[in-house]
Structures are given as structure tokens and as C-alpha cells.
Amino acid sequence: MASEVIHDPAMHRYELLVDGVQAGISDYQLRDDQIVFVHTEIDPTFRGQGLAGELARGALNLVRAESETRVVAKCEFISRFIGENPEYRDLLTR
């Protein structure tokens, strides 16, 4: 099972692809110098495989690599993920 997280700026989302099939999305809004994560969802057929964490990790890594934008985690999952993974907390205070 090959997976990757891609950024779709036109749709304001990060997508998790598993073997080329969209397995999940993390939607965001841009506000000034902030990227506000508002919703993360894994397709029901892919749930229970730890893919939401993979999506969150990939999306946050792409934010770090692509910009100096500060992350605001309105999405409950992204907020919890950052709380449990301190290596991403710096994204909240950029």
C-alpha cells in the first residue's frame, strides 16, 4: 500500500492518496499569515488504519516546507495531533 499526501491549493485542502485513490482530506482556510485547519476526514472504507495521523503529519510537513504560515488548528483532529506530537507545536507560533 503506497500512500502520499499532496497539496491542492485550488481546493484549499491536503489530500491523502492510497494507491492513487483519495483516502482522506484536510480542509483549510487562509487568513492573513495563517492557515486554519477546519476539517479532516478519512473515507469510511479506509478508517481504522492510522491514516488520519498520516494525513495530519503529511499536511503539517508540507506547510512547514512550503511556507512560513502559522497554523491554527480549529479542526479537532489536527489540534489533538499537534498536542500529541510536540515536534509540530512550533507551527502554532510562527
PyRosetta script that sets phi, psi and omega in degrees:
from pyrosetta import init, pose_from_sequence

init()
pose = pose_from_sequence("MASEVIHDPAMHRYELLVDGVQAGISDYQLRDDQIVFVHTEIDPTFRGQGLAGELARGALNLVRAESETRVVAKCEFISRFIGENPEYRDLLTR")
pose.set_psi(1, 112.8)
pose.set_omega(1, 178.9)
pose.set_phi(2, -99.2)
pose.set_psi(2, 133.7)
pose.set_omega(2, 179.8)
pose.set_phi(3, -133.5)
pose.set_psi(3, 154.1)
pose.set_omega(3, 176.0)
pose.set_phi(4, -153.4)
pose.set_psi(4, 151.7)
pose.set_omega(4, 174.9)
pose.set_phi(5, -107.5)
pose.set_psi(5, 129.5)
pose.set_omega(5, 179.1)
pose.set_phi(6, -122.9)
pose.set_psi(6, 157.2)
pose.set_omega(6, 178.7)
pose.set_phi(7, -103.6)
pose.set_psi(7, 128.5)
pose.set_omega(7, 174.8)
pose.set_phi(8, -116.5)
pose.set_psi(8, 86.6)
pose.set_omega(8, -175.6)
pose.set_phi(9, -63.1)
pose.set_psi(9, -28.9)
pose.set_omega(9, 178.9)
pose.set_phi(10, -64.9)
pose.set_psi(10, -32.7)
pose.set_omega(10, 179.9)
pose.set_phi(11, -97.3)
pose.set_psi(11, -2.9)
pose.set_omega(11, -177.5)
pose.set_phi(12, 56.0)
pose.set_psi(12, 55.4)
pose.set_omega(12, 179.7)
pose.set_phi(13, -156.5)
pose.set_psi(13, 158.6)
pose.set_omega(13, 168.7)
pose.set_phi(14, -107.3)
pose.set_psi(14, 141.2)
pose.set_omega(14, -177.2)
pose.set_phi(15, -123.1)
pose.set_psi(15, 139.3)
pose.set_omega(15, 173.1)
pose.set_phi(16, -100.6)
pose.set_psi(16, 120.7)
pose.set_omega(16, 177.0)
pose.set_phi(17, -106.7)
pose.set_psi(17, 131.7)
pose.set_omega(17, 176.3)
pose.set_phi(18, -119.0)
pose.set_psi(18, 116.4)
pose.set_omega(18, -175.3)
pose.set_phi(19, 50.3)
pose.set_psi(19, 40.5)
pose.set_omega(19, 177.0)
pose.set_phi(20, 81.7)
pose.set_psi(20, -1.4)
pose.set_omega(20, -178.4)
pose.set_phi(21, -105.5)
pose.set_psi(21, 134.1)
pose.set_omega(21, 178.7)
pose.set_phi(22, -66.2)
pose.set_psi(22, 117.2)
pose.set_omega(22, -178.6)
pose.set_phi(23, -104.4)
pose.set_psi(23, -19.5)
pose.set_omega(23, -179.3)
pose.set_phi(24, -168.0)
pose.set_psi(24, 163.6)
pose.set_omega(24, 179.2)
pose.set_phi(25, -138.5)
pose.set_psi(25, 152.9)
pose.set_omega(25, 171.0)
pose.set_phi(26, -132.6)
pose.set_psi(26, 108.1)
pose.set_omega(26, -177.2)
pose.set_phi(27, -85.8)
pose.set_psi(27, 148.4)
pose.set_omega(27, 178.4)
pose.set_phi(28, -142.3)
pose.set_psi(28, 165.6)
pose.set_omega(28, 172.9)
pose.set_phi(29, -125.1)
pose.set_psi(29, 144.6)
pose.set_omega(29, 175.2)
pose.set_phi(30, -98.1)
pose.set_psi(30, 130.7)
pose.set_omega(30, 177.9)
pose.set_phi(31, -137.4)
pose.set_psi(31, 107.3)
pose.set_omega(31, -179.0)
pose.set_phi(32, 52.6)
pose.set_psi(32, -114.5)
pose.set_omega(32, -178.7)
pose.set_phi(33, -101.6)
pose.set_psi(33, 28.0)
pose.set_omega(33, -177.0)
pose.set_phi(34, -126.0)
pose.set_psi(34, 145.9)
pose.set_omega(34, 167.9)
pose.set_phi(35, -113.2)
pose.set_psi(35, 115.5)
pose.set_omega(35, -174.4)
pose.set_phi(36, -102.0)
pose.set_psi(36, 108.8)
pose.set_omega(36, 176.4)
pose.set_phi(37, -76.6)
pose.set_psi(37, 123.7)
pose.set_omega(37, -174.1)
pose.set_phi(38, -114.5)
pose.set_psi(38, -21.0)
pose.set_omega(38, -176.4)
pose.set_phi(39, -162.6)
pose.set_psi(39, 134.7)
pose.set_omega(39, 174.6)
pose.set_phi(40, -130.1)
pose.set_psi(40, 135.7)
pose.set_omega(40, -176.5)
pose.set_phi(41, -147.5)
pose.set_psi(41, 138.5)
pose.set_omega(41, 173.9)
pose.set_phi(42, -109.7)
pose.set_psi(42, 134.2)
pose.set_omega(42, 177.6)
pose.set_phi(43, -55.4)
pose.set_psi(43, 136.6)
pose.set_omega(43, -176.8)
pose.set_phi(44, -53.7)
pose.set_psi(44, -31.9)
pose.set_omega(44, -179.2)
pose.set_phi(45, -71.1)
pose.set_psi(45, -13.5)
pose.set_omega(45, -178.4)
pose.set_phi(46, -109.7)
pose.set_psi(46, -0.2)
pose.set_omega(46, -176.1)
pose.set_phi(47, -68.5)
pose.set_psi(47, 157.3)
pose.set_omega(47, 177.7)
pose.set_phi(48, 82.1)
pose.set_psi(48, 13.0)
pose.set_omega(48, -178.6)
pose.set_phi(49, -116.6)
pose.set_psi(49, 8.6)
pose.set_omega(49, -179.3)
pose.set_phi(50, 76.6)
pose.set_psi(50, 16.6)
pose.set_omega(50, -175.1)
pose.set_phi(51, -76.2)
pose.set_psi(51, -25.6)
pose.set_omega(51, 177.6)
pose.set_phi(52, -62.9)
pose.set_psi(52, -40.8)
pose.set_omega(52, 176.4)
pose.set_phi(53, -64.7)
pose.set_psi(53, -38.4)
pose.set_omega(53, 177.6)
pose.set_phi(54, -64.7)
pose.set_psi(54, -40.5)
pose.set_omega(54, 177.5)
pose.set_phi(55, -64.1)
pose.set_psi(55, -46.7)
pose.set_omega(55, 179.5)
pose.set_phi(56, -60.8)
pose.set_psi(56, -47.2)
pose.set_omega(56, 179.8)
pose.set_phi(57, -59.6)
pose.set_psi(57, -47.2)
pose.set_omega(57, -179.1)
pose.set_phi(58, -64.1)
pose.set_psi(58, -43.2)
pose.set_omega(58, -179.9)
pose.set_phi(59, -63.2)
pose.set_psi(59, -46.0)
pose.set_omega(59, -179.2)
pose.set_phi(60, -66.7)
pose.set_psi(60, -36.2)
pose.set_omega(60, 175.8)
pose.set_phi(61, -63.8)
pose.set_psi(61, -39.1)
pose.set_omega(61, 178.6)
pose.set_phi(62, -68.6)
pose.set_psi(62, -39.4)
pose.set_omega(62, 175.8)
pose.set_phi(63, -57.9)
pose.set_psi(63, -46.6)
pose.set_omega(63, -179.6)
pose.set_phi(64, -61.2)
pose.set_psi(64, -42.1)
pose.set_omega(64, -176.0)
pose.set_phi(65, -76.4)
pose.set_psi(65, -30.7)
pose.set_omega(65, -171.9)
pose.set_phi(66, -95.0)
pose.set_psi(66, -17.5)
pose.set_omega(66, -172.6)
pose.set_phi(67, -158.9)
pose.set_psi(67, 176.5)
pose.set_omega(67, 172.7)
pose.set_phi(68, -107.1)
pose.set_psi(68, 17.6)
pose.set_omega(68, -175.8)
pose.set_phi(69, -67.3)
pose.set_psi(69, 139.2)
pose.set_omega(69, 176.8)
pose.set_phi(70, -82.1)
pose.set_psi(70, 137.2)
pose.set_omega(70, 179.5)
pose.set_phi(71, -88.6)
pose.set_psi(71, 134.1)
pose.set_omega(71, 169.7)
pose.set_phi(72, -119.3)
pose.set_psi(72, 121.0)
pose.set_omega(72, -173.8)
pose.set_phi(73, -100.3)
pose.set_psi(73, 81.8)
pose.set_omega(73, 174.2)
pose.set_phi(74, -77.5)
pose.set_psi(74, -26.8)
pose.set_omega(74, 177.0)
pose.set_phi(75, -70.2)
pose.set_psi(75, 127.5)
pose.set_omega(75, -177.5)
pose.set_phi(76, -58.9)
pose.set_psi(76, -41.1)
pose.set_omega(76, -178.1)
pose.set_phi(77, -66.8)
pose.set_psi(77, -46.9)
pose.set_omega(77, -179.7)
pose.set_phi(78, -62.2)
pose.set_psi(78, -40.7)
pose.set_omega(78, 178.0)
pose.set_phi(79, -60.0)
pose.set_psi(79, -47.7)
pose.set_omega(79, 179.3)
pose.set_phi(80, -64.0)
pose.set_psi(80, -41.2)
pose.set_omega(80, 179.9)
pose.set_phi(81, -60.1)
pose.set_psi(81, -46.4)
pose.set_omega(81, 179.0)
pose.set_phi(82, -64.1)
pose.set_psi(82, -40.0)
pose.set_omega(82, 177.4)
pose.set_phi(83, -60.7)
pose.set_psi(83, -33.8)
pose.set_omega(83, -178.5)
pose.set_phi(84, -89.7)
pose.set_psi(84, -10.0)
pose.set_omega(84, -177.5)
pose.set_phi(85, -130.1)
pose.set_psi(85, 83.9)
pose.set_omega(85, -172.1)
pose.set_phi(86, -59.5)
pose.set_psi(86, -17.7)
pose.set_omega(86, 178.3)
pose.set_phi(87, -66.0)
pose.set_psi(87, -11.0)
pose.set_omega(87, 178.4)
pose.set_phi(88, -104.5)
pose.set_psi(88, -3.7)
pose.set_omega(88, -176.5)
pose.set_phi(89, -64.1)
pose.set_psi(89, -27.3)
pose.set_omega(89, 178.7)
pose.set_phi(90, -62.7)
pose.set_psi(90, -24.0)
pose.set_omega(90, 179.4)
pose.set_phi(91, -66.7)
pose.set_psi(91, -20.7)
pose.set_omega(91, -179.3)
pose.set_phi(92, -79.4)
pose.set_psi(92, -14.9)
pose.set_omega(92, -173.4)
pose.set_phi(93, -124.5)
pose.set_psi(93, 17.0)
pose.set_omega(93, -179.5)
pose.set_phi(94, -62.0)
pose.dump_pdb("model.pdb")
